[in-house]
Amino acid sequence: MDPPPRPGADYLSWDYRVQLISLGFCVYVGIFLLSHLLSVTLSRTYASLAAKEKVFWNLAATRGVFGVQSTVAGLRALTEDSALSRDRTGQEDWSWFNVLTATGFFAFENVALHGSSAAFRSFAPLATHHFFALSGFASLVVWVTGHFLSMVTLLLEMSTPFTCISWMLLKAGCAHTLFWRANQWVMIHSFHCRMVLTYFMWWVLLTHRAEFSAHVALPPRVLLFTGLALLTFVINPIWTHKKTMQLLHPVDWNFGNKQAPPTGAAGARPAGSVKPHDS
């Protein structure tokens, strides 16, 4: 069996990898802060939110931007005729760039999410998938291994921009508008696509199990199987159900199942305690 394709020498350097991980971390910290500054300046809804909801608002915006990057990378892996698509255990320079910057994003997301949970004394069990995402991508950095499935995994973030738009409009009192409902429909279909994508990933794993056993280290394989099982049998079904129910009954299920404010209302209310979110 031929060895898998190798990337450029720069990506085999630990210094270069750490630089790109740090770049990803800092870029998404910057997007988080930019979201806060723009929201303070432009959004009356943002001013009415409780402190924890403001953190979630800015995290949602940051995830939305990362979702765009991830969707582009995932579609490239699936549609482009490249060494990565021809050899499911191979690597390319562009896939390394996305693995490293995604690792930086997941590191930032875990710091922000768990720091927020500690500050507000709350915890959401479903947030464990953020830990699996960071662990999985970090394992690809430590144990140099194939990138095809990691790029396809990034495509699961296709729903994130629509989730961001949905939640922000719901908080702004736009949950009964045609635009919000159209976005909700697209978001629900993207969750259906996520489920199909996870089935495709299982098919790739099963049909290329000899290659993965030969070229993928045990820790990344364990994390991949565990995370994929969690997504397939727990997270995707729960989220798809909740997002569908949210279309029929617009509520903010991230914070205590609060009813959506009336159309056009900014949702002003005292900044009291809030229930921990699920995503």
C-alpha positions as CSV (number, residue, x, y, z in Angstrom):
1,M,0.0,0.0,0.0
2,D,1.4,3.4,-1.0
3,P,2.0,5.9,1.8
4,P,-0.6,8.8,2.0
5,P,0.2,12.2,0.4
6,R,2.4,14.4,2.6
7,P,2.0,18.2,3.1
8,G,4.7,20.9,2.8
9,A,7.6,20.9,5.2
10,D,6.3,23.9,7.1
11,Y,3.3,22.0,8.4
12,L,5.6,19.4,9.9
13,S,7.3,22.0,12.1
14,W,5.9,22.4,15.6
15,D,6.7,26.1,15.7
16,Y,4.6,26.6,12.5
17,R,1.7,24.6,13.8
18,V,1.6,26.5,17.1
19,Q,1.7,29.8,15.2
20,L,-1.3,28.8,13.1
21,I,-3.2,27.5,16.2
22,S,-2.5,30.8,17.9
23,L,-3.5,32.7,14.8
24,G,-6.9,30.9,14.7
25,F,-7.4,31.6,18.5
26,C,-6.6,35.3,18.2
27,V,-8.6,35.8,15.0
28,Y,-11.7,34.4,16.6
29,V,-11.1,36.3,19.9
30,G,-11.0,39.4,17.7
31,I,-14.3,38.5,16.0
32,F,-15.9,37.9,19.4
33,L,-14.7,41.4,20.6
34,L,-15.7,43.0,17.3
35,S,-19.2,41.5,17.7
36,H,-19.5,43.0,21.2
37,L,-18.4,46.5,20.0
38,L,-20.7,46.5,17.0
39,S,-23.6,45.2,19.1
40,V,-23.1,47.8,21.8
41,T,-23.1,50.5,19.1
42,L,-25.8,49.3,16.8
43,S,-28.2,47.0,18.7
44,R,-30.8,48.0,21.2
45,T,-31.6,44.4,21.7
46,Y,-28.1,43.7,22.9
47,A,-28.3,46.4,25.5
48,S,-31.4,44.6,27.0
49,L,-29.8,41.2,27.3
50,A,-28.6,39.7,30.6
51,A,-24.8,39.4,30.9
52,K,-24.7,35.7,30.1
53,E,-26.9,36.2,27.1
54,K,-24.5,38.8,25.8
55,V,-21.7,36.3,26.0
56,F,-23.8,33.8,24.1
57,W,-24.7,36.5,21.5
58,N,-21.1,37.2,20.7
59,L,-20.2,33.4,20.8
60,A,-23.1,32.8,18.3
61,A,-21.7,35.5,15.9
62,T,-18.2,34.0,16.2
63,R,-19.5,30.5,15.6
64,G,-21.3,31.8,12.5
65,V,-18.1,33.1,11.0
66,F,-16.3,29.9,11.8
67,G,-19.3,28.1,10.2
68,V,-18.6,29.8,6.9
69,Q,-14.9,28.8,7.0
70,S,-15.8,25.2,7.9
71,T,-18.4,24.9,5.2
72,V,-16.0,26.1,2.5
73,A,-13.4,23.6,3.8
74,G,-15.8,20.7,4.0
75,L,-17.3,21.3,0.5
76,R,-13.8,21.5,-0.9
77,A,-13.0,18.1,0.6
78,L,-16.1,16.6,-0.8
79,T,-16.2,18.2,-4.3
80,E,-12.6,18.9,-5.3
81,D,-10.6,16.2,-7.1
82,S,-7.5,16.3,-4.9
83,A,-5.0,14.1,-3.1
84,L,-7.2,14.4,0.0
85,S,-10.3,13.0,-1.7
86,R,-8.4,10.3,-3.5
87,D,-6.7,9.1,-0.4
88,R,-8.9,9.3,2.7
89,T,-5.9,9.2,5.0
90,G,-3.9,11.9,3.2
91,Q,-3.1,15.5,4.0
92,E,-2.7,18.7,2.0
93,D,-1.4,22.2,2.9
94,W,-4.9,23.7,2.8
95,S,-6.3,20.9,5.0
96,W,-3.5,21.5,7.5
97,F,-4.3,25.2,7.6
98,N,-8.0,24.4,8.4
99,V,-7.1,21.8,11.0
100,L,-4.7,24.2,12.8
101,T,-7.0,27.3,12.7
102,A,-10.0,25.2,13.7
103,T,-8.0,23.9,16.7
104,G,-7.4,27.5,17.6
105,F,-11.1,28.3,17.3
106,F,-12.2,25.3,19.4
107,A,-9.6,26.3,22.0
108,F,-11.1,29.8,22.1
109,E,-14.7,28.4,22.2
110,N,-13.9,26.1,25.2
111,V,-12.2,28.9,27.1
112,A,-15.1,31.2,26.5
113,L,-17.9,28.7,27.1
114,H,-16.5,27.1,30.2
115,G,-15.2,30.4,31.5
116,S,-18.7,31.7,31.1
117,S,-20.2,28.6,32.8
118,A,-17.8,29.1,35.7
119,A,-18.5,32.8,36.0
120,F,-22.3,32.3,36.0
121,R,-22.2,29.0,37.9
122,S,-24.0,26.9,35.3
123,F,-23.3,23.9,33.1
124,A,-24.9,22.3,30.1
125,P,-24.3,18.6,29.6
126,L,-24.6,18.9,25.8
127,A,-21.6,21.3,25.9
128,T,-19.4,18.2,26.2
129,H,-19.4,18.1,22.4
130,H,-17.2,21.2,22.4
131,F,-14.6,19.3,24.4
132,F,-14.7,16.4,21.9
133,A,-14.3,18.9,19.0
134,L,-11.1,20.4,20.6
135,S,-9.8,17.0,21.6
136,G,-10.3,15.5,18.2
137,F,-8.6,18.3,16.3
138,A,-5.8,18.6,18.8
139,S,-5.2,14.9,18.3
140,L,-4.7,15.5,14.6
141,V,-1.9,18.0,15.5
142,V,-0.2,15.6,17.9
143,W,-0.6,12.4,15.9
144,V,0.0,13.5,12.3
145,T,-2.8,11.6,10.5
146,G,-5.4,11.8,7.7
147,H,-7.5,14.9,7.2
148,F,-10.4,13.9,4.9
149,L,-12.9,13.0,7.7
150,S,-11.8,16.0,9.7
151,M,-12.6,18.3,6.8
152,V,-16.0,16.6,6.4
153,T,-16.5,17.0,10.1
154,L,-16.1,20.8,9.6
155,L,-18.9,20.7,7.1
156,L,-21.2,19.8,10.0
157,E,-20.9,23.5,11.0
158,M,-23.0,24.3,7.9
159,S,-26.0,24.9,10.3
160,T,-24.1,27.4,12.5
161,P,-24.6,30.6,10.6
162,F,-28.4,29.9,10.3
163,T,-28.5,29.1,14.1
164,C,-26.8,32.4,14.8
165,I,-29.3,34.4,12.7
166,S,-32.2,32.5,14.2
167,W,-31.3,33.2,17.8
168,M,-30.4,36.9,17.3
169,L,-33.6,37.6,15.4
170,L,-35.6,35.7,18.0
171,K,-34.1,37.9,20.8
172,A,-34.9,41.0,18.6
173,G,-38.5,40.1,18.5
174,C,-38.5,39.0,14.8
175,A,-39.5,35.4,15.4
176,H,-42.9,35.9,13.7
177,T,-41.5,37.5,10.5
178,L,-41.2,35.7,7.1
179,F,-37.4,36.1,7.1
180,W,-37.0,34.3,10.5
181,R,-39.3,31.5,9.4
182,A,-37.4,31.1,6.1
183,N,-34.1,31.0,7.9
184,Q,-35.5,28.5,10.3
185,W,-36.6,26.2,7.4
186,V,-33.1,26.4,5.9
187,M,-31.6,25.7,9.3
188,I,-33.8,22.6,9.9
189,H,-32.8,21.3,6.4
190,S,-29.2,21.9,7.3
191,F,-29.6,19.7,10.4
192,H,-31.1,17.0,8.2
193,C,-28.0,17.3,5.9
194,R,-25.9,17.0,9.0
195,M,-27.5,13.6,9.8
196,V,-26.9,12.4,6.2
197,L,-23.3,13.6,6.5
198,T,-22.7,11.6,9.7
199,Y,-24.1,8.4,7.9
200,F,-21.6,9.1,5.0
201,M,-18.8,9.4,7.5
202,W,-19.7,6.0,9.0
203,W,-19.7,4.6,5.5
204,V,-16.2,6.0,4.8
205,L,-14.9,4.6,8.1
206,L,-16.3,1.1,7.4
207,T,-15.3,0.9,3.7
208,H,-11.8,2.2,4.4
209,R,-11.2,0.6,7.8
210,A,-7.9,-1.1,6.7
211,E,-6.4,2.3,5.6
212,F,-7.5,4.0,8.8
213,S,-6.1,1.2,10.9
214,A,-2.8,1.4,9.1
215,H,-2.4,5.2,8.9
216,V,-4.5,6.7,11.7
217,A,-3.2,6.5,15.3
218,L,-5.4,4.9,18.0
219,P,-6.2,8.1,20.0
220,P,-7.6,10.1,17.0
221,R,-9.6,7.0,16.0
222,V,-11.1,6.6,19.5
223,L,-12.0,10.3,19.6
224,L,-13.5,10.1,16.1
225,F,-15.7,7.1,16.8
226,T,-16.8,8.5,20.2
227,G,-17.6,11.9,18.8
228,L,-19.3,10.6,15.7
229,A,-21.5,8.2,17.8
230,L,-22.4,11.1,20.1
231,L,-23.4,13.2,17.1
232,T,-25.3,10.5,15.3
233,F,-27.3,9.1,18.2
234,V,-27.6,12.0,20.6
235,I,-26.8,15.5,19.5
236,N,-28.1,15.6,15.9
237,P,-31.5,14.0,16.8
238,I,-32.0,16.3,19.8
239,W,-31.1,19.5,18.0
240,T,-33.1,18.6,14.9
241,H,-36.2,18.0,17.1
242,K,-35.7,21.2,19.1
243,K,-35.1,23.4,16.0
244,T,-38.2,22.0,14.4
245,M,-40.3,22.6,17.5
246,Q,-38.9,26.1,17.7
247,L,-40.3,26.8,14.2
248,L,-43.8,25.9,15.4
249,H,-43.4,27.5,18.9
250,P,-40.7,30.2,18.9
251,V,-39.0,30.1,22.3
252,D,-35.4,30.7,23.4
253,W,-34.7,27.1,24.7
254,N,-31.1,28.2,25.3
255,F,-32.2,30.3,28.3
256,G,-35.1,28.8,30.2
257,N,-37.6,28.3,27.2
258,K,-38.5,32.0,27.2
259,Q,-41.2,33.0,24.8
260,A,-40.1,35.1,21.9
261,P,-40.9,38.8,22.4
262,P,-43.6,40.4,20.2
263,T,-42.6,41.4,16.7
264,G,-40.5,44.5,16.7
265,A,-39.9,44.4,20.5
266,A,-36.4,44.6,21.7
267,G,-37.1,42.3,24.6
268,A,-36.0,44.7,27.3
269,R,-36.0,43.1,30.8
270,P,-34.0,43.2,33.9
271,A,-30.7,41.3,33.8
272,G,-31.6,38.5,36.1
273,S,-30.3,35.0,36.4
274,V,-30.7,32.7,33.4
275,K,-30.8,29.0,32.8
276,P,-27.7,27.4,31.2
277,H,-27.7,27.0,27.5
278,D,-27.5,23.7,25.6
279,S,-25.2,24.6,22.7
